[in-house]
Amino acid sequence: MSAPIAELEKLLTRMLAEHRLLLVALEAHQSAMKTFRIDDLAEAAEAVEASRTQLVLHEARRRIVIQQIVRLHKIAPNASLAEIADASPPHRVNLLKIRDELRMITAQITRKTSVSAKVAGTLLGHLNTVVRLIAGAVQQAAVYTKQGMPPVTARIGVMEAVG
């Protein structure tokens, strides 16, 4: 009668392991962002995406198992993991331990992703500014003075012309 709960326990253990891999990949991604190592950044991004894909698959399987448990034990459809653990006392301690570890690691992942998102957003903002400056310069194609401004007068001296 506790076969679905045992399967849920195994599935949550796999999800915990995958979350740990995701955290390691995020740390590698963040360190590559700090040092601008493009190759390491690409590898870390691939590892992060692979972990996320696996987590999506595990999550889909977890939902199916939860539905089986809800039907089997006649628990409310939106039951928490603690309520599901109460339905099977032999698995209760381990399920709650895995739940607490998942909460802890997901909090760490949230912190890492928020830092990476801020760094990426700032970098994109700077790149946007550069592109706008270049686009403005292309629209105003002219001979520029030493100060970097296009000439206001119709005539500019040879000594002032830069490019």
C-alpha positions as CSV (number, residue, x, y, z in Angstrom):
1,M,0.0,0.0,0.0
2,S,3.0,2.3,0.4
3,A,4.6,1.6,-2.9
4,P,3.6,5.0,-4.4
5,I,5.0,6.7,-1.3
6,A,8.2,4.7,-1.6
7,E,8.4,5.8,-5.3
8,L,7.8,9.4,-4.2
9,E,10.6,9.1,-1.7
10,K,13.0,7.8,-4.5
11,L,11.8,10.5,-6.8
12,L,12.4,13.3,-4.3
13,T,15.8,11.9,-3.6
14,R,16.6,12.1,-7.3
15,M,15.2,15.7,-7.4
16,L,17.4,16.6,-4.5
17,A,20.5,15.2,-6.3
18,E,19.5,17.1,-9.4
19,H,19.1,20.3,-7.4
20,R,22.6,19.9,-6.0
21,L,23.9,19.5,-9.6
22,L,22.1,22.6,-10.6
23,L,23.6,24.5,-7.7
24,V,27.1,23.4,-8.7
25,A,26.4,24.4,-12.3
26,L,25.1,27.8,-11.2
27,E,28.2,28.4,-9.0
28,A,30.4,27.6,-12.0
29,H,28.2,29.9,-14.2
30,Q,28.6,32.7,-11.7
31,S,32.3,32.4,-11.4
32,A,32.7,32.3,-15.2
33,M,30.6,35.5,-15.4
34,K,32.9,37.2,-12.8
35,T,36.0,36.3,-14.8
36,F,34.5,36.6,-18.3
37,R,35.6,33.1,-19.4
38,I,33.3,32.6,-22.3
39,D,34.1,28.9,-22.8
40,D,33.4,28.1,-19.1
41,L,30.3,30.3,-19.3
42,A,28.9,28.3,-22.2
43,E,29.7,24.9,-20.5
44,A,28.1,26.1,-17.3
45,A,25.0,27.3,-19.1
46,E,24.6,23.9,-20.9
47,A,24.9,22.2,-17.5
48,V,22.3,24.5,-16.0
49,E,19.9,23.9,-18.9
50,A,20.5,20.1,-18.6
51,S,19.7,20.1,-14.9
52,R,16.6,22.2,-15.5
53,T,15.4,19.8,-18.1
54,Q,15.8,16.9,-15.8
55,L,14.0,18.7,-13.0
56,V,11.0,19.4,-15.3
57,L,10.9,15.6,-16.1
58,H,11.1,14.7,-12.4
59,E,8.5,17.3,-11.5
60,A,6.0,15.8,-14.1
61,R,6.6,12.3,-12.7
62,R,6.2,13.6,-9.1
63,R,2.8,15.1,-9.9
64,I,1.6,11.8,-11.3
65,V,2.8,9.9,-8.2
66,I,1.2,12.5,-5.9
67,Q,-2.1,11.9,-7.8
68,Q,-1.8,8.2,-7.2
69,I,-1.1,8.7,-3.5
70,V,-4.0,11.1,-3.2
71,R,-6.4,8.6,-4.7
72,L,-4.9,5.6,-2.8
73,H,-4.9,7.2,0.6
74,K,-7.9,9.5,0.1
75,I,-6.0,12.6,1.0
76,A,-7.0,16.1,-0.2
77,P,-5.8,16.8,-3.7
78,N,-3.7,19.8,-2.6
79,A,-2.1,18.1,0.4
80,S,1.3,19.1,1.6
81,L,4.2,16.7,1.8
82,A,3.8,16.6,5.6
83,E,0.2,15.4,5.2
84,I,1.3,12.8,2.7
85,A,4.1,11.7,5.1
86,D,1.5,11.4,7.8
87,A,-0.3,8.8,5.6
88,S,2.7,6.5,5.8
89,P,4.5,6.6,9.1
90,P,7.4,4.4,8.0
91,H,8.4,6.9,5.4
92,R,7.5,10.0,7.4
93,V,10.9,10.9,8.8
94,N,12.8,10.4,5.5
95,L,10.2,12.4,3.5
96,L,10.3,15.3,5.9
97,K,14.1,15.2,5.9
98,I,14.2,15.3,2.1
99,R,11.6,18.2,2.1
100,D,13.8,20.2,4.4
101,E,16.9,19.6,2.3
102,L,15.0,20.6,-0.8
103,R,13.9,23.8,0.8
104,M,17.4,24.7,1.9
105,I,19.0,24.0,-1.5
106,T,16.2,25.8,-3.5
107,A,16.8,28.8,-1.3
108,Q,20.5,28.7,-2.2
109,I,19.6,28.3,-5.9
110,T,17.3,31.3,-5.7
111,R,20.1,33.5,-4.2
112,K,22.5,32.4,-6.9
113,T,20.1,33.0,-9.8
114,S,19.1,36.4,-8.5
115,V,22.8,37.5,-8.4
116,S,23.4,36.1,-11.9
117,A,20.3,37.8,-13.2
118,K,21.4,41.1,-11.8
119,V,24.8,40.8,-13.4
120,A,23.4,39.7,-16.7
121,G,20.8,42.6,-16.6
122,T,23.5,45.1,-15.9
123,L,25.7,43.8,-18.7
124,L,22.8,43.9,-21.1
125,G,22.1,47.5,-20.1
126,H,25.7,48.5,-20.8
127,L,25.6,46.7,-24.2
128,N,22.3,48.5,-25.0
129,T,24.0,51.8,-24.3
130,V,27.0,51.0,-26.6
131,V,24.6,49.9,-29.4
132,R,22.6,53.1,-29.1
133,L,25.8,55.2,-29.2
134,I,27.0,53.4,-32.3
135,A,23.6,53.7,-33.9
136,G,23.6,57.4,-33.2
137,A,27.1,57.8,-34.6
138,V,26.1,56.0,-37.8
139,Q,23.1,58.2,-38.2
140,Q,25.2,61.3,-37.8
141,A,28.1,60.3,-40.0
142,A,30.4,63.3,-40.3
143,V,33.9,64.4,-39.5
144,Y,34.3,64.6,-35.7
145,T,36.3,67.1,-33.7
146,K,38.9,66.1,-31.1
147,Q,36.2,66.3,-28.4
148,G,34.2,63.6,-30.2
149,M,31.4,65.9,-31.4
150,P,30.3,66.4,-35.0
151,P,31.1,69.9,-36.2
152,V,28.5,72.6,-35.8
153,T,30.0,75.0,-38.3
154,A,30.2,74.3,-42.0
155,R,34.0,74.5,-42.0
156,I,36.4,72.7,-39.7
157,G,40.1,73.1,-39.6
158,V,42.5,70.4,-40.7
159,M,44.1,70.3,-37.3
160,E,40.7,69.6,-35.6
161,A,39.6,66.8,-37.9
162,V,40.0,63.3,-36.4
163,G,38.3,60.8,-38.8
